[in-house]
Amino acid sequence: MTIADRVERGLGHVFSSRALLTQALTHRSFSATHNERFEFLGDAVLDCIASDLLCERFPELPEGVLSRLRANLVKQETLADMATALDLGPMLRLGEGEVKTGGRSRPSILADALEALIGAVFIDAGYPAARQTVARLFGNRLTGLDPTVDARDPKTALQEWLQARRTALPVYEISAVTGAEHAQAFRARCRIDTLGISTEGEGSNRRHAEQAAAARALEQLRGQT
């Protein structure tokens, strides 16, 4: 079975133009003809289809809850996990430098490749085919969504908690960066000076570290109340 066959089986879509599939799997480090435009399109198509599927599944939910559910569905971590499940890493066309620095398992590259594939399906066969592909990829995740569970990321949840109590918003700062350039670890601090709270969190990038610090601050605040 070829790489194209394996990808098509995972997506549930057979391309009429295999060139689209090849480009969707091509990182900019490999060739001047790469997948960034497909990723740009796929990001927008995915947002639209995810909104469509959520409205269909939860016809009574308000816009705010739907927005949170969608954000949870299409975030980078989720897309990277799905790309890993499809075994996209070994199929990507990467430059030598990216291969040496672990690009095949880098969440940002995997997530972008999945979005590029969705964009390529859209170009190849239009909205119905792209919708069918996204519904197939997200089927179990859609089925398992529980609107009663707080789907907000920790920074958003912390901000809303503080705003509801008319308290000053937190300040985030990076307190340390360690490791080689291709495998850095970040430590972030979340300070809420008016409440005397300072927490830290770690992650593979600034955003993840800040989210971890916010989660600890929110846990501390909830414990106090």
JODAHU-V566780 format. One record per pair of residues at least 24 apart in sequence whose ideal C-beta (glycine too) atoms are under 8 Angstrom apart, sorted by sequence separation. I is the first residue (numbers start at 1). J is the second residue. If there is no record, write none. Layout:
i=(I | I)
j=(J | J)
//
This chain:
i=(50 | 168 | 188 | 189 | 190 | 197 | 88 | 167 | 168 | 175 | 188 | 192 | 84 | 88 | 168 | 190 | 195 | 47 | 80 | 83 | 167 | 190 | 46 | 80 | 83 | 86 | 167 | 192 | 77 | 80 | 83 | 162 | 76 | 79 | 80 | 83 | 76 | 79 | 82 | 158 | 174 | 80 | 76 | 79 | 174 | 79 | 172 | 172 | 172 | 170 | 170 | 82 | 155 | 82 | 155 | 158 | 154 | 157 | 158 | 161 | 153 | 154 | 155 | 158 | 154 | 158 | 161 | 154 | 157 | 161 | 31 | 25 | 30 | 78 | 158 | 30 | 154 | 27 | 29 | 30 | 73 | 25 | 26 | 27 | 29 | 25 | 26 | 27 | 25 | 27 | 29 | 30 | 73 | 29 | 46 | 73 | 22 | 27 | 42 | 43 | 46 | 73 | 39 | 42 | 45 | 72 | 29 | 39 | 42 | 45 | 11 | 42 | 10 | 27 | 36 | 39 | 42 | 43 | 69 | 10 | 35 | 38 | 39 | 42 | 45 | 35 | 38 | 41 | 42 | 49 | 53 | 69 | 75 | 7 | 38 | 40 | 52 | 72 | 36 | 39 | 42 | 71 | 101 | 102 | 6 | 7 | 35 | 38 | 41 | 49 | 53 | 101 | 102 | 27 | 37 | 38 | 41 | 45 | 49 | 53 | 65 | 69 | 71 | 101 | 68 | 7 | 50 | 68 | 6 | 38 | 45 | 49 | 53 | 57 | 27 | 49 | 61 | 58 | 3 | 25 | 46 | 50 | 54 | 57 | 24 | 45 | 53 | 58 | 25 | 54 | 24 | 25 | 23 | 24 | 24 | 21 | 24 | 23 | 107 | 21 | 20 | 20 | 20 | 15 | 11 | 15 | 17 | 13 | 16 | 15 | 16 | 7 | 11 | 13 | 13 | 13 | 13 | 12 | 13 | 12 | 11 | 12 | 11 | 11)
j=(74 | 192 | 212 | 213 | 214 | 221 | 113 | 192 | 193 | 200 | 213 | 217 | 110 | 114 | 194 | 216 | 221 | 74 | 107 | 110 | 194 | 217 | 74 | 108 | 111 | 114 | 195 | 221 | 107 | 110 | 113 | 192 | 107 | 110 | 111 | 114 | 108 | 111 | 114 | 190 | 206 | 114 | 111 | 114 | 209 | 115 | 210 | 213 | 214 | 214 | 217 | 137 | 210 | 138 | 211 | 214 | 211 | 214 | 215 | 218 | 211 | 212 | 214 | 217 | 214 | 218 | 221 | 215 | 218 | 222 | 93 | 88 | 93 | 141 | 221 | 94 | 218 | 92 | 94 | 95 | 138 | 91 | 92 | 93 | 95 | 92 | 93 | 94 | 93 | 95 | 97 | 98 | 141 | 98 | 115 | 142 | 93 | 98 | 114 | 115 | 118 | 145 | 112 | 115 | 118 | 145 | 103 | 113 | 116 | 119 | 86 | 117 | 86 | 103 | 112 | 115 | 118 | 119 | 145 | 87 | 112 | 115 | 116 | 119 | 122 | 113 | 116 | 119 | 120 | 127 | 131 | 147 | 153 | 86 | 117 | 119 | 131 | 151 | 116 | 119 | 122 | 151 | 181 | 182 | 87 | 88 | 116 | 119 | 122 | 130 | 134 | 182 | 183 | 109 | 119 | 120 | 123 | 127 | 131 | 135 | 147 | 151 | 153 | 183 | 151 | 91 | 134 | 152 | 91 | 123 | 130 | 134 | 138 | 142 | 113 | 135 | 147 | 145 | 91 | 113 | 134 | 138 | 142 | 145 | 113 | 134 | 142 | 147 | 116 | 145 | 116 | 117 | 116 | 117 | 119 | 117 | 120 | 120 | 204 | 120 | 120 | 123 | 124 | 120 | 117 | 121 | 124 | 121 | 124 | 124 | 125 | 117 | 121 | 124 | 125 | 129 | 132 | 132 | 133 | 133 | 133 | 136 | 136 | 137)
//
